Amino acid sequence: MRNENRRWVLLPAGRQKDFVKRYQLLHMTARNNSFDELAVLHELKRFLPALSAGRAFTHRNPLEAFQHLHFHDALRHASEMLGYQTSLSLEEYRSFYNSKRVKPDVLEKVLVEKKGAAKTFEWQDKVLMKKFPTAAAAPRIGRLRANWQKQYNTDPDARVHPRLFRILGNYLDHGVSDWSFPVRGQGFLDSMREMEANSFISAFNTPRARKMLLQNTPSIGDLLAIIVGDEALFKQYLFDQQFAHRGWSGLVATLESNRNNLPNGSHITLRELIVFELLLEIDVLDDRLGKQWEPLASRLASPPNDLFAPVPASEKSEVLAIWQEVVEWSYYEEVLAGLSRNSPNQHNSYASGTVRASARESLCIIGRPSVARDTPPGCRVALHSYDFSLDRDGAELERMLETVVPSLGATNLEYFFSRTNFADVNAGNALLDQLIGLFGVADGTRGDLRPGLPTELTEGLEPIRLLCIVEHFHETVLKVVGRRSVGRRSVGRRSVAQWIMNEWVHLVVIDPVSRELRVLKNGEMVGYKSDPLKYSLSVAGDW
């Protein structure tokens, strides 16, 4: 503190106030905040897309990090925070209505449920007619690091990414390249350190970053102190940085959990990727600006909006949520009509209709094979044979739900969000994309990896959540879904509860005796009636 005071006295009077401001900002932050490197890395891995080498991956909910929220709340948060396109455009939803692919009576039913009968006409006008701004607001992600351009007229990514992706592509190569990465069987940073020590060519243009790599492995916090300065902004900076190439980061995070994915025993961790990228950023800033740059926080007029702050609902987000429900229930009505048709109080007859192309795994049935026979002909159904009479307390049903719901639900959402284009994370046209090292595709050697599905698999599909139909008494099913435990299976049970209670999948229960239908809505089993004559259908295409 004595040295800092001496430095302050030697400053010109006009700069003393600025120095005090920066000193208070940095030192008060250090006292009041603690950057937990392990916790931030763990959280980053939850948000990054799961991308496995060779595209042979286990399906995962692309919004798994938001799964503790209700489905529509999660879509809103993911869109505002990360810039994801989580729904179709308002124009596309309205085109479904104009072409009669969604039904006016379903729209009315959803409006009454969501807004009440008194406000139905008011919201019908908003849903069908009101104009909203077409340009989406800039997402929160990336706003902090955008200050490099504002403050220093420089973009570190433009010079870091080509180097970083080329090095990663060679290190992670699965047998395409004629030239093998010189060091195998070590971690990524150890390999880079050995190459720097024994090569005439360096990955760096200036001495500081290279020296930091060779002498020791600096912590992420040490490097962020140089680049950012304010510890309160470290986490947000890392999210900004890694989501600038979420495909590469997602691949590394996935590989870290399975070291056998890399040839010759080599391995890499997300921490190693971040340390190396931060070193490259320091190198670029030193090379571009010399000694004329300070930590990013030192020139911020005000901190950016907190990336993780709650996102309140807007009128447009509510309209989009209503449209999504209308699209889905127009489809569900057609499916459930078949189940209602063969109930004791209904007549067995078919009316004409149209089967629309929907996302894969949009319908599953847990029940006796006779339940599947009641669905319209041509339906693609994932049938899981189950006899309620042999499982009165629902123990077997619980085990089936723990397996079926996360698996089919995740597959369904991979198609769902690839169809909405999820902020360009789908894999584009499979014929035009470039294969990178047998572990991913990109739209160019300098571009990010694309973790979504090829457009050929999603073109023309309507994004629809999984409808899970269970044959049992609704009281038993509700107890099973809401059951809690503290044993080994508690994690699986919590996961299923989130999937169903937060409506990431829709759950319908068919009474095995009366054949009455109930839908889980807001944690309660609500009676459901469908007009089988109105919504019965003949097949016009493959589901």
HELIX and SHEET records of a PDB file:
HELIX    1   1 ARG A    2  LEU A   10  1                                   9    
HELIX    2   2 ALA A   13  ASN A   32  1                                  20    
HELIX    3   3 GLU A   37  PHE A   47  1                                  11    
HELIX    4   4 ALA A   53  ARG A   55  5                                   3    
HELIX    5   5 GLU A   64  PHE A   66  5                                   3    
HELIX    6   6 PHE A   71  LEU A   82  1                                  12    
HELIX    7   7 LEU A   90  ASN A   98  1                                   9    
HELIX    8   8 PRO A  104  LYS A  115  1                                  12    
HELIX    9   9 ALA A  117  LYS A  119  5                                   3    
HELIX   10  10 THR A  120  LEU A  128  1                                   9    
HELIX   11  11 ASN A  147  TYR A  152  1                                   6    
HELIX   12  12 PRO A  156  TYR A  171  1                                  16    
HELIX   13  13 PHE A  188  ASN A  198  1                                  11    
HELIX   14  14 PRO A  207  GLN A  215  1                                   9    
HELIX   15  15 ILE A  220  ILE A  227  1                                   8    
HELIX   16  16 GLU A  231  LEU A  233  5                                   3    
HELIX   17  17 PHE A  234  GLN A  242  1                                   9    
HELIX   18  18 PHE A  243  HIS A  245  5                                   3    
HELIX   19  19 ARG A  246  GLU A  256  1                                  11    
HELIX   20  20 ARG A  259  ASN A  261  5                                   3    
HELIX   21  21 PRO A  263  GLY A  265  5                                   3    
HELIX   22  22 LEU A  270  LEU A  289  1                                  20    
HELIX   23  23 LEU A  296  ARG A  299  5                                   4    
HELIX   24  24 GLU A  315  ARG A  341  1                                  27    
HELIX   25  25 PRO A  369  ARG A  373  1                                   5    
HELIX   26  26 PHE A  388  LEU A  390  5                                   3    
HELIX   27  27 ALA A  395  ARG A  419  1                                  25    
HELIX   28  28 THR A  455  THR A  458  1                                   4    
HELIX   29  29 HIS A  474  GLY A  482  1                                   9    
HELIX   30  30 SER A  490  MET A  501  1                                  12    
HELIX   31  31 PRO A  532  TYR A  535  1                                   4    
SHEET    1   A 6 ALA A 382  SER A 385  0                                        
SHEET    2   A 6 LEU A 363  GLY A 367  1                                        
SHEET    3   A 6 LEU A 467  GLU A 471  1                                        
SHEET    4   A 6 HIS A 506  ILE A 510  1                                        
SHEET    5   A 6 LEU A 517  LYS A 521 -1                                        
SHEET    6   A 6 GLU A 524  TYR A 528 -1                                        
SHEET    1   B 2 GLN A 434  ILE A 436  0                                        
SHEET    2   B 2 GLY A 440  ALA A 442 -1                                        
END                                                                             
